[in-house]
Amino acid sequence: MNLQLGDVQTTALIPLAVKASESRRKNPRVIDKKAVEIVEAIGIDISKYDKFMSHEGVIARTIMLDRQLKEIIIKTPETVVINLGAGFDDRFSRVDNGKILWFDLDLPDVITARKKAFPEKERVTIIAGDILDPSWCKPVQEALSERKTKPIFLAEGLFMYLTMEQIRTFLNVLKENFPCGGTLIAEQNNKLMVKNEKFHDTVKNTNAHFVSGTDSGQEIADLVKGFRLVEEHSFNEEMKKHSIRGKLFALLLPKMNDRWATFEW
Ligand SMILES: C[S@@+](CC[C@H](N)C(=O)[O-])C[C@H]1O[C@@H](n2cnc3c(N)ncnc32)[C@H](O)[C@@H]1O
């Protein structure tokens, strides 16, 4: 597979590389066969995208979000999930209960590549679009009108590549196009990491830049009236269970790691 991706789009190769390499381990904590298949098909050297801290961070966030989403799906089996900035993520396969509806949304060049790797699936819609441009909302609104459930939006590895003003625009897209309300689960980068991006072990190997960060998800909720922060969890909560370095990182630099923040409107 020949890949031609823009700067921010290239960051999708980081979680892809991590999940492929983890899946090849003897006792994988996350199994993503699709990631292994794609990495083999594109034939790239994944070593620059698969460094220790990024690896442990992606594995921690994957375990945490899979768990949170499975709990939501058990409570609401007909859930509609929109995976924003989906990259090459295959979370649908890990959480599917045979009933949910799923949307994978990303910028056009990523979607062109994604469509080569992911066969069409029942209940999954792939959309090429920019999250800031509301034209992607229509198919989701149609699905929701049949389901009568509130949508769940996921933003994994996305907000740090948007300015706070762009995040505000995006929250307004959600509020205006989904007036019924919904849940947004968004990864939060911290402000220190924005200043120190040259030390990030894998993003420094791309041309992408962190352009925003928060010390608390409340800063995101405050951007648009009607949004509230429900809960927030550092990746440290999971990462410290898996290695001494993860434990030390959580102890010495507790605020440095990313967090999962859940919002409702
Ligand atoms: C770090 S990757 C994360 C991919 C995926 N969520 C994962 O964890 O495997 C960030 C993704 O966000 C996408 N992205 C960035 N800005 C976007 C925008 N404005 N609209 C849609 N997707 C965007 C990129 O193209 C890229 O695929």
The ligand as an SDF file (V2000), in Angstrom:
LIG
                    3D

 27 29  0  0  0  0  0  0  0  0999 V2000
   -2.6730   10.6560   16.4320 C   0  0  0  0  0  0  0  0  0  0  0  0
   -3.7860   10.2690   15.1430 S   0  0  0  0  0  0  0  0  0  0  0  0
   -4.9440    9.2870   16.0460 C   0  0  0  0  0  0  0  0  0  0  0  0
   -5.6210    8.2520   15.2120 C   0  0  0  0  0  0  0  0  0  0  0  0
   -6.5980    7.3400   15.9730 C   0  0  0  0  0  0  0  0  0  0  0  0
   -7.5500    8.0850   16.7400 N   0  0  0  0  0  0  0  0  0  0  0  0
   -5.8300    6.3920   16.8750 C   0  0  0  0  0  0  0  0  0  0  0  0
   -5.7560    6.6240   18.0650 O   0  0  0  0  0  0  0  0  0  0  0  0
   -5.3030    5.4130   16.3400 O   0  0  0  0  0  0  0  0  0  0  0  0
   -4.6970   11.7810   14.8650 C   0  0  0  0  0  0  0  0  0  0  0  0
   -5.7040   11.6720   13.7470 C   0  0  0  0  0  0  0  0  0  0  0  0
   -6.5360   12.8260   13.7460 O   0  0  0  0  0  0  0  0  0  0  0  0
   -6.8080   13.1740   12.3980 C   0  0  0  0  0  0  0  0  0  0  0  0
   -7.2060   14.5790   12.3360 N   0  0  0  0  0  0  0  0  0  0  0  0
   -6.4760   15.6650   12.6760 C   0  0  0  0  0  0  0  0  0  0  0  0
   -7.1820   16.7930   12.4780 N   0  0  0  0  0  0  0  0  0  0  0  0
   -8.4020   16.4080   12.0000 C   0  0  0  0  0  0  0  0  0  0  0  0
   -9.5660   17.1220   11.6050 C   0  0  0  0  0  0  0  0  0  0  0  0
   -9.6170   18.4550   11.6580 N   0  0  0  0  0  0  0  0  0  0  0  0
  -10.6410   16.4190   11.1690 N   0  0  0  0  0  0  0  0  0  0  0  0
  -10.5980   15.0520   11.1170 C   0  0  0  0  0  0  0  0  0  0  0  0
   -9.5090   14.3290   11.4880 N   0  0  0  0  0  0  0  0  0  0  0  0
   -8.4190   15.0070   11.9170 C   0  0  0  0  0  0  0  0  0  0  0  0
   -5.4960   12.8850   11.6920 C   0  0  0  0  0  0  0  0  0  0  0  0
   -5.6420   12.8120   10.3030 O   0  0  0  0  0  0  0  0  0  0  0  0
   -5.0760   11.5780   12.3530 C   0  0  0  0  0  0  0  0  0  0  0  0
   -5.5750   10.4570   11.6790 O   0  0  0  0  0  0  0  0  0  0  0  0
  1  2  1  0
  2  3  1  0
  2 10  1  0
  3  4  1  0
  4  5  1  0
  5  6  1  0
  5  7  1  0
  7  8  2  0
  7  9  1  0
 10 11  1  0
 11 12  1  0
 11 26  1  0
 12 13  1  0
 13 14  1  0
 13 24  1  0
 14 15  1  0
 14 23  1  0
 15 16  2  0
 16 17  1  0
 17 18  1  0
 17 23  2  0
 18 19  1  0
 18 20  2  0
 20 21  1  0
 21 22  2  0
 22 23  1  0
 24 25  1  0
 24 26  1  0
 26 27  1  0
M  CHG  2   2   1   9  -1
M  END
$$$$
